[in-house]
Amino acid sequence: MKVSGAWHSQLIQGAEQEFSDFLKTIPFNASQCDVLLNVTAAAEQNPDEIRSVMSRQLCSPVRWHPAMKLLMERQINVVVEVGPGRVLAGLLKQILPKDYPCKVYTANTLKNLELAIQEIS
């Protein structure tokens, strides 16, 4: 996959500790819902674990397919890609079985995110 940076590679390995140190300065609360982690393909609510994995995410491979399989196992039927582009939504649509009942939204602006939330609610 084409990317605009050396994300998830050893080329930015030196930034991992600096990012970890920075994250320690940010207060994290326990999540009210599961956070799906790219590094582990597991769901987590513990703020210390989320913080730890976020710094590891810089240089670790993304476990996209196993993470999406976890969503299907949990019968998640709404997914919103927040950020520029639609790459992840497109990849998800390729993974989902044709008969899997799931709405996939993309939100590259605050207005698009608000519209997705309104439609979901």
N, C-alpha and C positions, 0 to 999 in steps of 0.2 A: 504494500500500500504506500502511495506517495504521501509524505508528510513534509511540513514546512520547517521542521526542526529535528534535532537528534533525540527526540523524546524516546524514552524506554530503551536507551542504548548506553553503552559504556562511555560514549563521547561526553556525556554530562555527569559522569560518576562523581566528579569532584563537588558538584552542587548538592548532592544528596545530604551531606552532613549540615551544610549551611541552611538548607531548606528545613531539615529536622530541627535545628536550633531555632529557626524563625517560628516554626509551628508551636514550639514550646511557649512562645510568648502570647499565643492566641488562646483565649479561653474556649474550651469545647464543652458543651453540655451533652448529656446522654440524648441520643436521637429518639424521637417519638415514633420513628418507623425505621425499618432496616435500611442500612446503607449498603449497597452492593459494591464490593471492592474488586477492582480490576486485577490486582495482584493475586488474590486468593480465590477469586470466583465464589466468595462466601458473603453472607449477609452479616452485618454487625451493627450493634447499637452502642457498644462501649466506647466512650470518647477517647480513652487512651489508646485503644487498639486502632481506631480509625485514624488518629493522629500518626501512630507508628507506621501504619500501612501507607498513608499518604506520602510520607517521605520515601519509602521503598518503591513507590510507584514510578518515580522518576527514571529508574534504571532497570526495572523489572519488566519482563514480558507481560503483555496484556493477555489475560485469559478470557477473551471475549466470548468465544463459543461456549465454554462451560458456564460462564455467567448468564448467558442468554438461556441456556438449558435450565438453569436454576429458576429463572423467571417462569419458564413454562411449567416446571414441576410444581411451582407454587400457584399456578393458574392465574398469573398476572395477565390482565386483559387490556391495560392501558399503559403505554410507554410514551414519554415525552423526551425528545432529544433537545437539550437546551444548549445553545451556542451556535456559532457560524456553521453553515453547511448542513448537509443531510446525509453524510457518509454513514454514520452509525445507524440511522433509521433505515437506510438502504440495505446495509449488511444484515440488520435484524430481519427485514422482510425476506431476505434470501434464506435465512435459517428457519424461520417459522414454517411449520407445515401449512399447506394451502387451506386446510379446514380449521386452523387454530383461530379462535375468536379473539382477535386483538386489534385495537386501534393504536396506530402509531402516529404521533404528532411531532412536528419540528417547530421549534421556537427560537428564531435567531434575533428577535427583538422582544422588548418587554411587552409590547402590544400583542404580538403573536402568542406569547406565553399566557397573557391574560385571556385571550380568545380560547386557547386550548383548555385552560382551567374552567372557563365558563361552560364550554361544551361538555367537559367531563362531569361537572357538578350537576 
